[in-house]
């Protein structure tokens, strides 16, 4: 009886092992890649052999193509007319009498005429400090003519700053206070009573709020007979931003303006809420810059040229920059087919083209003076013949001393 039981157990183990082998074969077959050219790495490939005859002409071709392109880009950049005026310290250093500021202005014009020295002055209008800039345009500019404000050392690319907004709010939805609390607008979501800000977040609260007026042309330097050069803040935002930012569904009294907006809206939205869908300056600011120094479009004129002469530009100052070591400037500029003035791309093309030509010439000379035979195995270090003593030492180390 015991022998029969042992035999049965042996048969069961044999069947189990056999079944395991079969299952193992099935699993191994299932893991096998499909017999295709891609899975079995049989795709056709092209492996060019790089020789001096094929490589050296490439250096000269790249140089001949890149260098002229760089020259054209530099020429186009030099055709841009612009003037930049830094007015960061106007509120603290300017007086009611115009003061020359030659070190605060940079200009680039086609005309070689000597420009008059720019000046600044300030005066009080109610509670606003007005900075009056005076500068000369030596030749016709544009059209179109663009006016930008330029900020430095302002990090719009900070991680927490970029995330501090509410997309649903910007789309016009009346987002509930409970939803905003603890949301993406942190740390500027609501006031101490839990009432939400509109628009909430750090980006909206820190919006550039200097009031820039259109420049006026002084006829023969006469301030009593100015001619305003009309510039508009319409058409300065991207179409995609206009599609994103819509008129809000909030009712007056439901939300509050951000802390830095309360001077503009002292009634705290009790009677009317601003329509951000019409505020293109807000849209421009909300598109955050990638670098700490940036320019944003503020005004434009697409139809009339800016005539030569002495201009005055008044700016009501509200946006502080000296507290964090930054600067703010006004930039009036034209454009070309490549955009505004930026010689970097042209310089990069010229440098790359010049280096390619130089390297091509050096390699050509080296190839002519000391040509290298293609496929010469003597250049392979692993194939060099070793001396007999080294070979004998290596043999003894591997097989022991020779006793024959």
Phi, psi and omega in degrees: 000317179294323179295320179296319179296319180294321178296319180297319180295321180296318178297320180296318179294320179297317179296321180294318179295319180297317179296322178295321178296318180296316179297321178296320177297320180297317181296318181295324178291324180293331181277351182289129179298152179296149183276071178238162181297324181287313183290329181262009176057049176246019179293149179290141181223152178241119181242096183291146175265114182279116179239160177304326181293330181265332184274316185301318177299330179297320178301315182290324179295314179298318179296317181294328180279314187289319184299312178296323178298316177299321177297319178295320179295320177295321178295316179297321179294324180289341179282348180286132176261131180203158174219134182238128181234120177272116182242027184302320186257016182298321184292335184256330186253338181283157176238181179290341177266134180304132179241136179291141180225061182296332182278355181259002188234137171232138183220156178214108181227158178290325182290142179264011182293148178286124182275149174290154183290125178292155181223163169224156176208164180222154174207164182261132174235100187060242181259010184256139172267117183259125175261122180253114179260139178235129183208165183248138170252114188279347185208168178298134177246130173074202356281165358279160177237134183240142175242127180241157162251138185242127178244145176237152177061027177248110190268084174286351181266009178295140187302310182292326180293315182297325183278349189275076176198168178235111184297320181297321176300314181295330178285356176102359182285143177276081184290134181293149180302322181295327179288322181290322180298124182080012181264207186282348180283355180308135011258022182232076185256318188206172178274187184294340180267003178085010179275129188289149172273149173224119352282143183273166175105164183289325184296309181296319183296327183265019183303139177297123188233018170294135180269111183258122179265167178289143178291151178239140179269127178269116180290115181056032180073013182270113181287346182277350182227063182278155175239117184283131173267104189290126174231143185243154175261016175263143181082019181260347182262159176287150178297326180295326177290325177293328177286333182278311187271118185240170176294134186285154175263001175296149174259152177305134181096346180282329185227173180237153173289151176303158183307318182282356178261354189290340174290323178285330182233074184292343180277001178056041176062026180283337180247326184206145176250134182298145178269099183291343177292338178260354184264089183286334175296323176295319179298318179297318181292323183290340174278095189293147181276151182275343184237158181289340176250122186208162175237141178231138183291133182241321181217161177204157172220116186260000189241322187247143176283154176270110186290153178292149180150187179267128181243152171240139180228125181252137182227122174277119189268125175226339189266113181278140177229334184291337181297327181250016176076025179258180177224160174224140185220159172255132181236119175249125191210158168257191179211164174237193181294339180260006179102212181281189182284118179201095184281357187301314183297318178297317178298319180298317180296317180296318181296314180297316179298317179296318178297320179297317178295318180296313179295321177299319179293317180296315180294326178294317178297317179297323180290324180285323183284311181231078181293148180248126181292133182290128178077022180283115183286348181291344178277354181271118185291329183286348183255007180289143179285136178262156180289162186296325181294321179294320179294318180296318179297319179294324180292319179296323179295329184274317189246359182090173183294146179282117181260000181286000000 
